Amino acid sequence: MCGIVGYLGTREVYPILIKGLRRLEYRGYDSAGVAMINGSGHLNVYKRKGKVSDLENFATGNDTTGTIGIGHTRWATHGEPNDVNSHPHYSQSKNIVLIHNGIIENYASIKEGLKKRGHTFESQTDTEVLVHLIEEIKQHDNMKLGHAVLAALNQVIGAYAIVVMDKNDPTTLVAAKKGSPMVIGIGENEFFIASDASPIVEFTKNVVYLEDEQVAILRRGEDLKIRSLKDKEVTPYVQQLTIELENIEKGGYDHFMLKEIYEQPRSVKDSMRGRLNAEKGIVSLGGIVEHEAKFKNAKRIIFIACGTSWHAGLVGEYLFEEFARIPVEVEYASEFRYRNPVIYPDDLIIAISQSGETADTLAAIELAKSKGATIIGVCNVVGSSIARATHAGSYTHAGPEIGVASTKAFTAQVTVLTLMALHVARIKGTLPESRFRQLLYELESIPTKIEQALKLNAEIKDIAFKFKDSTNALYLGRGFTFPVALEGALKLKEISYIHAEGYPAAEMKHGPIALIDEEMPVFVIATKGPNYEKVVSNIQEVKARKGKVIAVVTAGDKEVKGTADHTIEIPETDESLVPLVSVIPWQLLSYHIAVMRGCNVDQPRNLAKSVTVE
Ligand code: AGP
């Protein structure tokens, strides 16, 4: 997954490109490049392996003037990260340059044909093939750039968000997308193009989310023009951006991840805003109202997601079965899409995705749609591909999540799923009124309880110091906290590179207990609830084998306190809402351990914020 940015207007383009790429580096950061056309019509291209700062150092002292340009930060899919594979890529004549986020699946066959017609290639990328094809069509059919791009994309199979620039036409940028995200900003006599709104928001709030199979022609002094791949004119739908610049800055925290952990009281509250009124006994998710009948008659709900979002789906399983008495299955999108699953028309699919761009989840949605299922989305990015691929849905209003490790998105997803399960329970009448009202009031108190959990940061940091050199870790939970055990393990491994596994606490006896020794930290959630005594027994089994136990307990707990090596006391809440509070210590623990180990917390090795390739 890569970050793309483009600008056409009256300002100096280079600073806009570089700042935009910095804002997009969370999307991929193994190489970066920029291309500008200066006032004399000269095309300058600077691109290299490494981060945007490396690119900036490389370009220093060179001609970076001009008011039209494109930029790219890469997460390699075809061709290793190096200078020649970095974007922008040149056409054969080197007059046209192109940047790309996505995968051209049939690039090899196109490349073979181009080679036979005398084209030579510098890189191993699929992207370079596309810009050669565009130029060949442009020259052969004497087309304008926009039409040549449109014609070329009709030969392409795959996903793309591209921006194309022609040295011989410094008044025009051409953009196009399919399966990868793209936002176009519209200012006074200027246009901005980016993978998301973060490079645009400080300049304009007027944006157009390009739809799949659309080509946008941006020309100086003219209004934005959009054509479909079938060459039909499309009227641009201009929306107002709702995020602010500070949303995307670190806000004084050392890392985006820490900022986002501390934003959770607000992001959970925002995810409930306008959807919950405990006093009036109201839960209402506008996005699903027109599908209430579907929920009411659903014989089965299937969650499809990846990673942390899959863990949120696992919490959703417990919520919907407990509150709405609907059977639930939770599927990894990558498995679901290739398994030829049995899907009935009265199945209800709920797709969960923070970025709204995860390729496997998107593909799983298309498969389920093709079999007649209704798809509900739970996404965090407005206008994202998954949001637009579903029949309906409810956004998590967590705001931009920049840190690669998902934190506030998880609690926002669980919040929305809790509201959804309560909404459905209400229309199905599966919850006694008293229990329903009690849950609404308790849900309303969760942001405050998360705030209280965040106050444990200092003691959690002390515990982190004791286990920062561990090589392995076990996370245990039962019932509603089993998914939190999985989530805690994922957080630790993806940012500190310590191997960690999450298990249902009872499963320990079926193998993992063999791992227990004095070197093995075992992180257990042992909050008050129907499984409490059983978890206490599990803790004793670990202690009997000299394991180190770090337990999250309900404030005031005495029993576990007397057994575990360390306890973290969180505010008491309803068992079904414990995931929202008990995940906070595990987020902070993994954050501090990763920082103490000198890891790149916001951009962990090998990872990207959203996996838009298979
Ligand atoms: C979680 O910390 C990871 N960044 C990763 O597992 C992520 O949750 C997964 O890739 C799914 O992303 P999505 O929610 O944007 O679809």
Boltz pocket constraint, residues with backbone or C-beta under 6 A from the ligand:
constraints:
  - pocket:
      binder: B
      contacts: [[A, 306], [A, 307], [A, 308], [A, 309], [A, 352], [A, 353], [A, 354], [A, 355], [A, 356], [A, 357], [A, 358], [A, 361], [A, 403], [A, 404], [A, 405], [A, 406], [A, 407], [A, 490], [A, 494], [A, 608], [A, 609], [A, 610], [A, 611]]
      max_distance: 6.0
